[in-house]
């Protein structure tokens, strides 16, 4: 009688264990190809949200993709237009400025965090000029003015200025815009001025 599950053939000879091949074409089919893994990771990242090349490099490194493989895959993605840092930088500047009211200083910092080349970033930032910044600052202050109506004028002034500072606006622009909006409400912007040095 043949024993089940003993790993032996009739006559007591053990069958060789079935193990995956370690070399040749069959071995390549047994494990995911490194480039295919890298492509999948990069595509998943891009499907989730637009990314810069530097962000994709970081994602691949985090998943232990060999650097040479990452470079090859990302070079190919760049060739076919899946990676375009120039277009990405321009898109980021447009959306962050229009949707969040960020000033050039804050936009430059975000581009730097995304790994955008300084020269590429500078060109993208040309989309936002001084008039654009002033208009964005005024829009933000007018919105803040509505939400702080009824508070002490100096408290409102400080809060408006601090808000613009967080958006990347300099003290000079912030002071002028806040005082203009308050003056239009009938508030004397020269009475007990706030501490604008905090915005530097």
Z-matrix of the N, CA and C atoms (Angstrom, degrees):
N
C 1 1.476
C 2 1.521 1 108.74
N 3 1.310 2 115.49 1 136.21
C 4 1.468 3 119.72 2 179.74
C 5 1.508 4 109.63 3 -85.76
N 6 1.336 5 118.14 4 129.38
C 7 1.460 6 122.86 5 177.91
C 8 1.527 7 109.07 6 -76.25
N 9 1.328 8 115.17 7 136.48
C 10 1.464 9 119.79 8 178.29
C 11 1.528 10 110.02 9 -86.10
N 12 1.336 11 116.57 10 137.63
C 13 1.469 12 121.67 11 172.74
C 14 1.507 13 114.15 12 75.90
N 15 1.354 14 118.41 13 13.26
C 16 1.460 15 119.25 14 179.90
C 17 1.503 16 112.05 15 -90.49
N 18 1.361 17 115.48 16 -10.18
C 19 1.461 18 117.88 17 -179.31
C 20 1.521 19 111.99 18 73.55
N 21 1.368 20 118.66 19 19.12
C 22 1.467 21 120.99 20 -179.09
C 23 1.522 22 110.90 21 -117.48
N 24 1.312 23 117.00 22 147.65
C 25 1.450 24 123.04 23 172.66
C 26 1.521 25 108.53 24 -87.54
N 27 1.365 26 115.50 25 172.26
C 28 1.458 27 119.34 26 172.91
C 29 1.519 28 108.98 27 -57.76
N 30 1.241 29 115.91 28 138.68
C 31 1.459 30 119.29 29 -179.77
C 32 1.501 31 112.05 30 94.25
N 33 1.352 32 117.33 31 0.76
C 34 1.459 33 119.03 32 172.94
C 35 1.506 34 114.96 33 86.96
N 36 1.334 35 117.50 34 2.21
C 37 1.466 36 118.43 35 179.68
C 38 1.520 37 110.00 36 -83.63
N 39 1.326 38 117.27 37 131.07
C 40 1.470 39 122.43 38 -178.15
C 41 1.523 40 110.62 39 -76.75
N 42 1.329 41 114.29 40 134.98
C 43 1.468 42 118.39 41 175.00
C 44 1.533 43 109.35 42 -73.84
N 45 1.320 44 117.86 43 144.50
C 46 1.473 45 119.36 44 177.27
C 47 1.526 46 109.80 45 -65.25
N 48 1.350 47 117.04 46 141.19
C 49 1.458 48 121.72 47 178.15
C 50 1.527 49 109.61 48 -66.10
N 51 1.322 50 115.68 49 143.69
C 52 1.456 51 120.56 50 178.60
C 53 1.520 52 109.09 51 -86.73
N 54 1.301 53 117.49 52 110.80
C 55 1.455 54 122.72 53 -179.37
C 56 1.521 55 108.96 54 -123.91
N 57 1.332 56 117.00 55 148.98
C 58 1.475 57 119.29 56 178.68
C 59 1.512 58 110.69 57 -63.35
N 60 1.315 59 116.85 58 146.09
C 61 1.471 60 120.15 59 178.88
C 62 1.516 61 110.62 60 -64.83
N 63 1.318 62 115.30 61 148.46
C 64 1.465 63 120.18 62 -177.74
C 65 1.514 64 113.10 63 -104.08
N 66 1.329 65 117.69 64 -7.06
C 67 1.460 66 119.69 65 179.28
C 68 1.507 67 109.77 66 -152.55
N 69 1.344 68 115.90 67 166.67
C 70 1.450 69 120.85 68 179.30
C 71 1.515 70 112.41 69 86.37
N 72 1.343 71 115.62 70 -177.22
C 73 1.449 72 121.29 71 -176.96
C 74 1.516 73 112.32 72 -62.51
N 75 1.344 74 116.22 73 -36.80
C 76 1.466 75 119.67 74 -179.84
C 77 1.524 76 111.06 75 -62.72
N 78 1.329 77 116.56 76 -36.73
C 79 1.459 78 120.29 77 179.55
C 80 1.518 79 110.07 78 -66.29
N 81 1.336 80 117.65 79 -37.56
C 82 1.447 81 121.07 80 179.37
C 83 1.523 82 111.36 81 -64.00
N 84 1.366 83 115.46 82 -33.94
C 85 1.457 84 119.51 83 178.79
C 86 1.513 85 111.72 84 -75.29
N 87 1.339 86 117.69 85 -21.76
C 88 1.454 87 121.21 86 -174.93
C 89 1.520 88 112.16 87 -75.17
N 90 1.337 89 118.96 88 -27.42
C 91 1.450 90 122.65 89 -178.26
C 92 1.528 91 109.68 90 -123.39
N 93 1.342 92 116.72 91 147.83
C 94 1.461 93 118.92 92 178.88
C 95 1.528 94 111.12 93 -59.60
N 96 1.318 95 115.65 94 138.50
C 97 1.456 96 120.85 95 177.10
C 98 1.523 97 109.15 96 -68.71
N 99 1.339 98 116.72 97 136.95
C 100 1.470 99 120.89 98 -176.08
C 101 1.520 100 111.83 99 -59.92
N 102 1.325 101 116.91 100 -39.22
C 103 1.462 102 119.53 101 179.08
C 104 1.522 103 110.99 102 -66.90
N 105 1.336 104 116.50 103 -38.28
C 106 1.458 105 119.74 104 178.76
C 107 1.521 106 110.76 105 -64.90
N 108 1.320 107 116.52 106 -40.16
C 109 1.463 108 120.89 107 176.79
C 110 1.524 109 109.94 108 -61.34
N 111 1.338 110 116.26 109 -45.54
C 112 1.459 111 120.77 110 -179.54
C 113 1.525 112 111.20 111 -63.14
N 114 1.325 113 116.67 112 -41.87
C 115 1.469 114 120.28 113 178.51
C 116 1.528 115 111.03 114 -61.82
N 117 1.316 116 115.94 115 -42.40
C 118 1.461 117 120.25 116 -179.08
C 119 1.526 118 111.04 117 -63.68
N 120 1.327 119 116.29 118 -44.55
C 121 1.468 120 120.52 119 179.48
C 122 1.522 121 110.32 120 -61.42
N 123 1.334 122 116.28 121 -47.37
C 124 1.466 123 120.30 122 -177.77
C 125 1.525 124 111.43 123 -64.47
N 126 1.327 125 117.14 124 -41.88
C 127 1.459 126 120.15 125 179.78
C 128 1.520 127 111.27 126 -65.61
N 129 1.317 128 116.98 127 -39.56
C 130 1.464 129 120.02 128 177.29
C 131 1.525 130 111.25 129 -61.99
N 132 1.328 131 115.90 130 -39.75
C 133 1.463 132 120.47 131 177.75
C 134 1.530 133 110.74 132 -63.28
N 135 1.330 134 115.74 133 -44.94
C 136 1.460 135 120.07 134 -178.11
C 137 1.523 136 111.83 135 -69.92
N 138 1.323 137 117.42 136 -31.79
C 139 1.460 138 120.58 137 178.01
C 140 1.530 139 110.98 138 -69.28
N 141 1.321 140 116.35 139 -30.05
C 142 1.462 141 120.53 140 -179.14
C 143 1.529 142 111.15 141 -74.32
N 144 1.339 143 116.35 142 -39.23
C 145 1.465 144 121.15 143 -178.41
C 146 1.521 145 108.59 144 -172.34
N 147 1.344 146 118.15 145 156.04
C 148 1.461 147 119.67 146 175.31
C 149 1.526 148 110.08 147 -58.60
N 150 1.326 149 116.71 148 143.91
C 151 1.460 150 121.46 149 -178.43
C 152 1.523 151 109.93 150 -137.63
N 153 1.326 152 114.84 151 152.18
C 154 1.459 153 120.16 152 171.27
C 155 1.523 154 108.42 153 -84.59
N 156 1.319 155 116.07 154 166.05
C 157 1.466 156 119.43 155 177.76
C 158 1.526 157 110.41 156 -61.59
N 159 1.319 158 116.86 157 -40.22
C 160 1.462 159 120.14 158 -179.31
C 161 1.523 160 111.35 159 -61.78
N 162 1.322 161 117.27 160 -38.03
C 163 1.455 162 120.17 161 178.22
C 164 1.528 163 111.01 162 -65.53
N 165 1.319 164 116.73 163 -39.84
C 166 1.460 165 120.30 164 178.51
C 167 1.525 166 110.81 165 -68.41
N 168 1.312 167 117.14 166 -38.76
C 169 1.466 168 120.36 167 176.20
C 170 1.522 169 110.34 168 -58.81
N 171 1.332 170 116.25 169 -42.95
C 172 1.464 171 120.26 170 179.55
C 173 1.524 172 111.32 171 -64.96
N 174 1.330 173 116.59 172 -39.74
C 175 1.461 174 120.36 173 179.82
C 176 1.523 175 111.01 174 -64.96
N 177 1.315 176 116.97 175 -40.85
C 178 1.465 177 120.72 176 179.18
C 179 1.528 178 111.17 177 -68.76
N 180 1.313 179 116.89 178 -40.64
C 181 1.466 180 120.39 179 178.95
C 182 1.531 181 110.31 180 -63.45
N 183 1.323 182 115.98 181 -37.64
C 184 1.462 183 120.59 182 179.76
C 185 1.526 184 111.36 183 -63.49
N 186 1.340 185 115.67 184 -29.02
C 187 1.470 186 120.88 185 178.85
C 188 1.524 187 112.03 186 -94.42
N 189 1.338 188 115.53 187 13.85
C 190 1.470 189 121.81 188 175.31
C 191 1.528 190 113.50 189 63.54
N 192 1.321 191 117.40 190 31.23
C 193 1.457 192 120.75 191 174.19
C 194 1.519 193 107.75 192 -75.63
N 195 1.324 194 118.84 193 128.96
C 196 1.475 195 120.42 194 179.00
C 197 1.522 196 111.43 195 -54.51
N 198 1.326 197 115.81 196 141.56
C 199 1.463 198 120.47 197 -175.79
C 200 1.523 199 112.56 198 -57.10
N 201 1.336 200 116.77 199 -42.36
C 202 1.463 201 119.92 200 -178.68
C 203 1.527 202 110.97 201 -62.67
N 204 1.304 203 116.63 202 -39.12
C 205 1.467 204 120.93 203 178.31
C 206 1.520 205 109.87 204 -66.82
N 207 1.324 206 116.83 205 -43.58
C 208 1.464 207 121.20 206 179.84
C 209 1.527 208 110.76 207 -60.15
N 210 1.323 209 116.27 208 -45.65
C 211 1.467 210 120.37 209 -179.82
C 212 1.522 211 110.55 210 -60.95
N 213 1.315 212 116.72 211 -44.26
C 214 1.467 213 120.42 212 -179.20
C 215 1.522 214 111.46 213 -61.89
N 216 1.320 215 116.90 214 -45.80
C 217 1.460 216 121.15 215 -178.48
C 218 1.532 217 110.68 216 -67.00
N 219 1.325 218 117.09 217 -45.06
C 220 1.457 219 120.03 218 -178.05
C 221 1.530 220 111.76 219 -69.26
N 222 1.327 221 116.55 220 -33.49
C 223 1.467 222 119.26 221 174.38
C 224 1.526 223 110.15 222 -61.00
N 225 1.332 224 115.28 223 -42.36
C 226 1.462 225 119.54 224 -179.86
C 227 1.526 226 110.79 225 -66.69
N 228 1.319 227 117.17 226 -40.99
C 229 1.462 228 120.69 227 177.48
C 230 1.529 229 111.00 228 -61.91
N 231 1.334 230 115.97 229 -36.37
C 232 1.464 231 120.36 230 178.49
C 233 1.523 232 110.27 231 -67.52
N 234 1.337 233 116.93 232 -41.56
C 235 1.464 234 121.74 233 -179.84
C 236 1.520 235 111.85 234 -59.71
N 237 1.318 236 116.84 235 -40.27
C 238 1.473 237 120.21 236 -176.27
C 239 1.527 238 112.44 237 -90.93
N 240 1.352 239 117.40 238 1.43
C 241 1.451 240 120.58 239 174.50
C 242 1.515 241 116.22 240 89.50
N 243 1.329 242 117.68 241 6.32
C 244 1.463 243 119.87 242 177.17
C 245 1.532 244 111.05 243 -73.08
N 246 1.323 245 115.90 244 -26.77
C 247 1.461 246 121.68 245 174.41
C 248 1.525 247 107.54 246 -117.21
N 249 1.328 248 116.35 247 124.87
C 250 1.467 249 121.46 248 179.68
C 251 1.525 250 106.96 249 -148.66
N 252 1.319 251 116.66 250 93.09
C 253 1.462 252 120.66 251 -176.45
C 254 1.524 253 112.68 252 -64.26
N 255 1.332 254 117.27 253 -30.75
C 256 1.467 255 120.14 254 178.94
C 257 1.531 256 109.74 255 -65.15
N 258 1.339 257 115.87 256 -49.93
C 259 1.466 258 119.90 257 179.58
C 260 1.519 259 111.03 258 -65.44
N 261 1.326 260 116.39 259 -37.55
C 262 1.465 261 120.27 260 -179.87
C 263 1.527 262 110.79 261 -64.11
N 264 1.322 263 116.20 262 -44.68
C 265 1.467 264 120.64 263 -179.48
C 266 1.527 265 111.06 264 -63.82
N 267 1.317 266 116.60 265 -42.61
C 268 1.465 267 119.98 266 179.40
C 269 1.526 268 110.85 267 -64.28
N 270 1.338 269 116.60 268 -41.31
C 271 1.461 270 120.55 269 178.74
C 272 1.520 271 111.23 270 -64.04
N 273 1.330 272 116.45 271 -42.99
C 274 1.458 273 120.12 272 -178.29
C 275 1.535 274 110.65 273 -63.76
N 276 1.323 275 116.76 274 -42.85
C 277 1.464 276 120.31 275 179.76
C 278 1.523 277 110.46 276 -62.64
N 279 1.329 278 116.72 277 -45.67
C 280 1.468 279 120.06 278 -179.55
C 281 1.525 280 111.61 279 -60.87
N 282 1.312 281 116.69 280 -50.05
C 283 1.461 282 119.62 281 -174.16
C 284 1.523 283 112.16 282 -70.65
N 285 1.330 284 117.33 283 -42.99
C 286 1.467 285 119.53 284 -178.99
C 287 1.531 286 111.55 285 -66.62
N 288 1.339 287 116.20 286 -34.32
C 289 1.460 288 118.76 287 179.45
C 290 1.529 289 110.90 288 -73.60
N 291 1.326 290 116.99 289 -44.98
C 292 1.461 291 119.58 290 -176.19
C 293 1.522 292 112.65 291 -75.65
N 294 1.339 293 117.48 292 -36.45
C 295 1.461 294 120.14 293 -175.22
C 296 1.528 295 113.22 294 -89.83
N 297 1.325 296 117.04 295 -33.53
C 298 1.458 297 120.33 296 -176.67
C 299 1.519 298 113.39 297 -113.02
N 300 1.329 299 117.25 298 -9.86
C 301 1.454 300 120.43 299 179.23
C 302 1.518 301 113.82 300 71.29
N 303 1.326 302 117.63 301 26.20
C 304 1.464 303 119.78 302 -178.49
C 305 1.526 304 111.16 303 -69.77
N 306 1.327 305 116.53 304 139.96
C 307 1.457 306 122.58 305 175.87
C 308 1.529 307 109.91 306 -81.88
N 309 1.323 308 116.16 307 169.76
C 310 1.469 309 120.80 308 -177.06
C 311 1.528 310 111.83 309 -56.62
N 312 1.336 311 117.25 310 -39.23
C 313 1.463 312 119.54 311 -177.88
C 314 1.529 313 111.26 312 -61.81
N 315 1.330 314 116.71 313 -44.25
C 316 1.463 315 120.51 314 178.92
C 317 1.527 316 111.01 315 -69.43
N 318 1.323 317 116.54 316 -36.76
C 319 1.461 318 120.15 317 178.22
C 320 1.526 319 111.11 318 -65.15
N 321 1.325 320 116.87 319 -41.52
C 322 1.463 321 121.02 320 178.72
C 323 1.526 322 110.81 321 -61.65
N 324 1.314 323 116.08 322 -39.89
C 325 1.463 324 119.86 323 179.54
C 326 1.522 325 110.70 324 -66.47
N 327 1.327 326 117.51 325 -39.60
C 328 1.466 327 119.73 326 179.20
C 329 1.521 328 110.94 327 -66.98
N 330 1.312 329 117.32 328 -40.64
C 331 1.460 330 120.21 329 176.98
C 332 1.530 331 110.87 330 -61.46
N 333 1.318 332 115.92 331 -39.37
C 334 1.464 333 119.60 332 178.64
C 335 1.524 334 110.65 333 -63.02
N 336 1.337 335 116.57 334 -42.54
C 337 1.468 336 120.10 335 178.96
C 338 1.522 337 112.11 336 -63.86
N 339 1.328 338 116.33 337 -29.43
C 340 1.460 339 120.18 338 -179.84
C 341 1.525 340 112.06 339 -81.63
N 342 1.330 341 116.46 340 -3.13
C 343 1.456 342 119.65 341 177.97
C 344 1.515 343 114.64 342 82.85
N 345 1.321 344 117.50 343 21.08
C 346 1.465 345 121.32 344 -179.88
C 347 1.518 346 110.00 345 -77.57
N 348 1.312 347 116.40 346 134.97
C 349 1.463 348 122.28 347 177.78
C 350 1.529 349 109.75 348 -56.50
N 351 1.342 350 117.80 349 137.03
C 352 1.467 351 120.66 350 -177.89
C 353 1.526 352 114.53 351 -54.41
N 354 1.324 353 117.53 352 -39.02
C 355 1.460 354 119.97 353 179.98
C 356 1.526 355 111.00 354 -67.77
N 357 1.323 356 116.68 355 -39.80
C 358 1.465 357 120.89 356 177.09
C 359 1.523 358 109.69 357 -64.83
N 360 1.327 359 116.08 358 -41.43
C 361 1.463 360 120.88 359 179.83
C 362 1.519 361 111.16 360 -62.47
N 363 1.326 362 116.81 361 -42.03
C 364 1.462 363 120.81 362 -178.03
C 365 1.519 364 110.94 363 -62.07
N 366 1.320 365 116.55 364 -41.29
C 367 1.466 366 119.93 365 178.77
C 368 1.530 367 110.07 366 -65.16
N 369 1.320 368 117.03 367 -42.97
C 370 1.466 369 120.50 368 -179.65
C 371 1.526 370 111.33 369 -63.26
N 372 1.326 371 116.60 370 -36.23
C 373 1.464 372 121.02 371 -177.94
C 374 1.528 373 112.88 372 -70.94
N 375 1.329 374 116.48 373 -15.40
C 376 1.467 375 119.59 374 178.60
C 377 1.526 376 111.63 375 -65.45
N 378 1.335 377 116.70 376 -14.53
C 379 1.466 378 120.30 377 177.79
C 380 1.533 379 111.75 378 -67.21
N 381 1.336 380 116.33 379 -21.57
C 382 1.463 381 121.17 380 -177.39
C 383 1.524 382 108.63 381 -112.49
N 384 1.324 383 117.30 382 113.14
C 385 1.471 384 120.17 383 178.60
C 386 1.526 385 110.42 384 -105.68
N 387 1.315 386 115.98 385 -175.08
C 388 1.454 387 120.40 386 -176.81
C 389 1.520 388 113.47 387 -60.42
N 390 1.336 389 116.38 388 -39.35
C 391 1.463 390 119.84 389 179.47
C 392 1.524 391 110.74 390 -65.44
N 393 1.334 392 116.12 391 -39.15
C 394 1.467 393 120.11 392 178.17
C 395 1.523 394 110.66 393 -62.58
N 396 1.329 395 115.77 394 -43.41
C 397 1.462 396 119.65 395 -179.88
C 398 1.529 397 110.96 396 -62.98
N 399 1.323 398 116.09 397 -44.00
C 400 1.459 399 119.81 398 -178.45
C 401 1.532 400 111.08 399 -63.90
N 402 1.328 401 116.32 400 -40.83
C 403 1.465 402 120.36 401 178.81
C 404 1.522 403 110.83 402 -64.39
N 405 1.345 404 116.03 403 -41.15
C 406 1.462 405 119.60 404 179.41
C 407 1.520 406 110.67 405 -66.15
N 408 1.336 407 116.22 406 -41.37
C 409 1.465 408 120.09 407 179.60
C 410 1.525 409 110.30 408 -62.65
N 411 1.303 410 116.85 409 -42.33
C 412 1.468 411 119.92 410 -178.89
C 413 1.535 412 110.27 411 -64.78
N 414 1.309 413 116.52 412 -42.47
C 415 1.468 414 119.79 413 178.76
C 416 1.526 415 110.90 414 -59.55
N 417 1.319 416 116.76 415 -44.03
C 418 1.460 417 121.10 416 179.56
C 419 1.526 418 111.52 417 -64.04
N 420 1.342 419 116.56 418 -42.38
C 421 1.467 420 120.35 419 -178.64
C 422 1.525 421 110.91 420 -67.85
N 423 1.319 422 117.07 421 -40.81
C 424 1.465 423 119.76 422 178.75
C 425 1.529 424 110.58 423 -61.59
N 426 1.320 425 116.44 424 -39.71
C 427 1.467 426 120.58 425 177.92
C 428 1.527 427 110.56 426 -65.67
N 429 1.340 428 115.66 427 -43.23
C 430 1.463 429 120.14 428 179.48
C 431 1.527 430 110.55 429 -66.57
N 432 1.317 431 117.16 430 -34.44
C 433 1.455 432 120.67 431 -179.75
C 434 1.523 433 110.90 432 -62.41
N 435 1.332 434 115.73 433 -39.19
C 436 1.467 435 119.15 434 179.53
C 437 1.525 436 111.55 435 -66.03
N 438 1.333 437 116.16 436 -38.01
C 439 1.470 438 119.45 437 -176.52
C 440 1.528 439 112.72 438 -80.02
N 441 1.341 440 117.42 439 -13.71
C 442 1.472 441 120.20 440 -179.58
C 443 1.522 442 112.55 441 -111.15
N 444 1.317 443 117.13 442 8.66
C 445 1.468 444 120.56 443 -179.57
C 446 1.529 445 109.84 444 -56.82
N 447 1.323 446 115.82 445 134.03
C 448 1.459 447 120.40 446 179.58
C 449 1.509 448 113.94 447 100.90
N 450 1.340 449 116.96 448 -16.41
C 451 1.463 450 119.92 449 178.04
C 452 1.520 451 109.95 450 -81.37
N 453 1.325 452 115.72 451 167.77
C 454 1.453 453 121.42 452 176.14
C 455 1.531 454 109.12 453 -57.88
N 456 1.343 455 118.41 454 134.52
C 457 1.462 456 120.99 455 -177.44
C 458 1.531 457 114.15 456 -53.40
N 459 1.330 458 117.12 457 -40.93
C 460 1.450 459 118.77 458 -179.06
C 461 1.524 460 112.21 459 -71.10
N 462 1.331 461 116.51 460 -32.65
C 463 1.465 462 120.01 461 174.41
C 464 1.516 463 109.59 462 -63.98
N 465 1.307 464 116.50 463 -44.23
C 466 1.470 465 120.60 464 178.28
C 467 1.523 466 110.87 465 -61.36
N 468 1.315 467 115.21 466 -43.70
C 469 1.465 468 120.62 467 -178.19
C 470 1.521 469 111.14 468 -60.43
N 471 1.336 470 115.19 469 -44.58
C 472 1.470 471 119.18 470 -179.95
C 473 1.526 472 111.65 471 -66.31
N 474 1.314 473 115.89 472 -41.12
C 475 1.469 474 119.31 473 -179.31
C 476 1.519 475 112.00 474 -66.05
N 477 1.325 476 115.93 475 -40.32
C 478 1.469 477 119.28 476 177.55
C 479 1.526 478 111.06 477 -63.50
N 480 1.317 479 115.13 478 -44.47
C 481 1.466 480 119.93 479 -179.12
C 482 1.523 481 111.01 480 -64.21
N 483 1.338 482 116.55 481 -42.69
C 484 1.467 483 120.41 482 179.76
C 485 1.522 484 110.92 483 -63.90
N 486 1.326 485 116.94 484 -39.14
C 487 1.460 486 121.35 485 178.29
C 488 1.522 487 111.18 486 -61.75
N 489 1.327 488 116.68 487 -44.68
C 490 1.465 489 119.70 488 178.41
C 491 1.525 490 111.34 489 -66.15
N 492 1.321 491 116.32 490 -35.99
C 493 1.458 492 119.45 491 177.19
C 494 1.518 493 111.77 492 -60.71
N 495 1.331 494 117.00 493 -40.41
C 496 1.470 495 120.76 494 178.83
C 497 1.517 496 111.46 495 -67.36
N 498 1.315 497 117.18 496 -25.29
C 499 1.463 498 121.18 497 179.10
C 500 1.530 499 112.03 498 -84.87
N 501 1.327 500 116.82 499 -1.04
C 502 1.454 501 120.32 500 177.03
C 503 1.512 502 115.69 501 96.62
N 504 1.326 503 118.11 502 7.96
C 505 1.467 504 120.38 503 179.33
C 506 1.524 505 110.35 504 -82.87
N 507 1.337 506 116.21 505 142.98
C 508 1.449 507 121.28 506 178.90
C 509 1.515 508 111.39 507 -75.67
N 510 1.329 509 115.77 508 165.37
C 511 1.458 510 121.53 509 -176.69
C 512 1.525 511 112.26 510 -60.61
N 513 1.342 512 117.22 511 -40.09
C 514 1.458 513 120.02 512 -177.37
C 515 1.517 514 112.67 513 -62.28
N 516 1.334 515 116.44 514 -50.23
C 517 1.462 516 120.79 515 179.51
C 518 1.522 517 109.84 516 -63.09
N 519 1.318 518 116.64 517 -43.95
C 520 1.468 519 120.49 518 -178.65
C 521 1.525 520 111.31 519 -59.07
N 522 1.328 521 115.83 520 -47.65
C 523 1.466 522 120.28 521 -177.42
C 524 1.522 523 111.48 522 -61.64
N 525 1.325 524 116.15 523 -45.34
C 526 1.464 525 119.29 524 -177.79
C 527 1.529 526 111.58 525 -64.10
N 528 1.316 527 116.35 526 -45.50
C 529 1.470 528 119.87 527 -176.87
C 530 1.523 529 111.36 528 -67.91
N 531 1.328 530 117.15 529 -44.34
C 532 1.467 531 120.19 530 179.65
C 533 1.515 532 110.71 531 -61.68
N 534 1.333 533 116.85 532 -45.11
C 535 1.460 534 119.93 533 -179.24
C 536 1.531 535 111.44 534 -64.68
N 537 1.316 536 117.18 535 -36.15
C 538 1.458 537 120.21 536 178.32
C 539 1.527 538 111.05 537 -62.82
N 540 1.336 539 115.20 538 -47.67
C 541 1.469 540 119.58 539 -177.86
C 542 1.523 541 110.52 540 -64.89
N 543 1.333 542 117.11 541 -42.45
C 544 1.462 543 119.68 542 179.38
C 545 1.527 544 111.46 543 -66.29
N 546 1.331 545 116.15 544 -38.55
C 547 1.463 546 119.55 545 179.63
C 548 1.519 547 110.80 546 -63.47
N 549 1.310 548 116.94 547 -37.07
C 550 1.467 549 120.78 548 178.12
C 551 1.524 550 111.53 549 -65.89
N 552 1.343 551 115.98 550 -23.28
C 553 1.465 552 120.33 551 175.83
C 554 1.527 553 111.90 552 -85.46
N 555 1.344 554 116.44 553 -6.41
C 556 1.455 555 120.04 554 -177.94
C 557 1.507 556 113.87 555 93.68
N 558 1.360 557 116.82 556 11.20
C 559 1.459 558 121.35 557 177.80
C 560 1.522 559 108.64 558 -91.91
N 561 1.338 560 116.99 559 132.55
C 562 1.463 561 121.36 560 179.46
C 563 1.534 562 108.51 561 -77.50
N 564 1.326 563 117.37 562 107.54
C 565 1.466 564 119.62 563 -177.47
C 566 1.527 565 113.90 564 -71.47
N 567 1.340 566 117.58 565 -11.12
C 568 1.464 567 119.78 566 -179.35
C 569 1.526 568 112.15 567 -92.35
N 570 1.318 569 117.31 568 -7.06
C 571 1.462 570 120.22 569 -178.87
C 572 1.518 571 109.76 570 -81.27
N 573 1.339 572 115.96 571 122.70
C 574 1.455 573 122.34 572 177.80
C 575 1.536 574 111.47 573 47.23
N 576 1.320 575 116.85 574 66.80
C 577 1.466 576 119.67 575 -176.70
C 578 1.518 577 111.50 576 -60.33
N 579 1.317 578 114.94 577 146.96
C 580 1.459 579 120.51 578 179.37
C 581 1.517 580 111.59 579 -76.80
N 582 1.291 581 115.95 580 177.40
C 583 1.460 582 121.32 581 -178.17
C 584 1.510 583 109.98 582 -87.77
N 585 1.354 584 116.12 583 88.90
C 586 1.464 585 120.10 584 -176.03
C 587 1.519 586 112.49 585 -73.03
N 588 1.331 587 117.41 586 -15.16
C 589 1.461 588 118.87 587 179.10
C 590 1.516 589 111.13 588 -61.86
N 591 1.323 590 117.53 589 -22.44
C 592 1.455 591 120.64 590 -179.33
C 593 1.523 592 111.54 591 -65.45
N 594 1.333 593 117.80 592 -17.67
C 595 1.450 594 120.20 593 -177.81
C 596 1.516 595 113.28 594 -85.78
N 597 1.331 596 118.69 595 -10.50
C 598 1.460 597 121.00 596 -177.13
C 599 1.514 598 110.61 597 -70.50
